[in-house]
Amino acid sequence: MDRIDLVLGDTDLTLDAGKTSASRQTFVSGRATVLAAAALRGKLLRLANAGEEARVTLEDDTAVVGDHRVDLSRLPTDVRGDVVNGEGSFDPPTTPLDGDGQGVPYATYGFAAQLAEVAVDVALGTVKALHIIAAHDVGRAVNPQQVEGQIHGGIAQGLGLALMEEFLPGRTENLHDYLIPTIGDVPPITTILVEAAEPLGPFGAKGIGEPALIPTAPAILNAIHHATGIRLHKVPATPDRVRAALLAKGYA
């Protein structure tokens, strides 16, 4: 690995690939990286005059390609000092929306389901999340620990949206008054990784950015409804709003 230099964020060497955000990066940049690696492998195969089935490994400055050995240190370098390089680009196949709003704006979609268990104090109107179960179709979990971490982060953000985060101009303009979840607020999280390979994705993977966040607040609000019968239509579900809804429902 130390013989390979991955070019990242250098606008002198890479083209503008759009924004780095959420679910897009694993899918788009990941596929481009796979294509770049395949291009690099192809050049090494040609240097050794080897077929596509040959295994390629690196031993110091030597590329071992099947039964052939290529001393890379004896080959000329480019202006960056590289002997062989590969480039890859990936533009997901999409079509613009027509006048009726029909088209293919995204090449793939993420799917998720979350279940929340909560405890509601009907006297105080407080809500405490006890457990979140999150099942996510990630295509393929190339790095399972990182995928689970992304899901945990999205759930923490969704918990804040559901129960505590509210911007009030002039009142909650700092982290003393604008409440965000702490480790004491985030409940145990059970993640279920569903690996249904995405043909366009790198090794079948697709992103887990927004899908980790989007279901959390609805799951918590539905859990509140299941526990008490009240239906809240504005977030966050602060104690005053929950208590008012409980009183309107007939709770003493």
C-alpha positions, 0 to 999 in steps of 0.5 A: 500500500505504501507504494500507491499514492491516492490523489485526493482534493488536488484541483491541479490534478483532478477535475471538479467532481461536484460536492462531497456530501452524505450518501453520494461519496461512497457511490460516486468517488468509490466507483471512480476509485475502483475504475482508477485501480482497474486502469492502473492494474491494466497498465501493469499487465501490459508492462508484463505482457500478461493476461487479464487473469494474472495476479498483481502484487508489489514487492518493494520496487518490483511489480510481480505480475503472474510469472513476470517481474517488472523492476519499476525503479528502472522505468522513467517517472512522470513530473510527479515521480510516479512510474505508472498511474491510473485514472477513473471517473464515474458519472452516474446514469441519470436523466433530467425530470420532464414537464410532468416531473418524471425522470431518473434523477438518481442512479440508485436509492438507499432503503432503511427502516428504524424502530424506536422504543421510548418512555413517556412521562405523562405527568411531565411530558418528557420523552426518553429514547430507550432503544433504536433498531436500525436496518439499512440496505447498504449494498455492501458494507465495505467497512462495516465498522465505519458503516455502523458509525455512520448509522449511529451518528445519523440516529444521534442527529435524528434524536436531536431533531425529534426531541430537543433541537430548535433554533429560536432567533435571539434565544438559541444562538449558542450551544448553551441554549441550543440543545444537542444530544450528548452521550447520556441522551443516545440510547443503545442502538442495534444495527442490521446491515442489509447487503443487497449489492448495487450493480453500479456501486464499488464492490456493490456498495452504496451510501449511508448518509441521509438514510441513517438520519431520515427515519429516526424522528418519525420512528420516535414520534410514532413510538410516542403515539403508540405509547400515549395515543397523541400525534405530534405534528411539530418537532422537537417533541419538547415537554411543553408540547408533549404535555399540551397534547396529553392534556388535549387527549384527556390525560390528567 
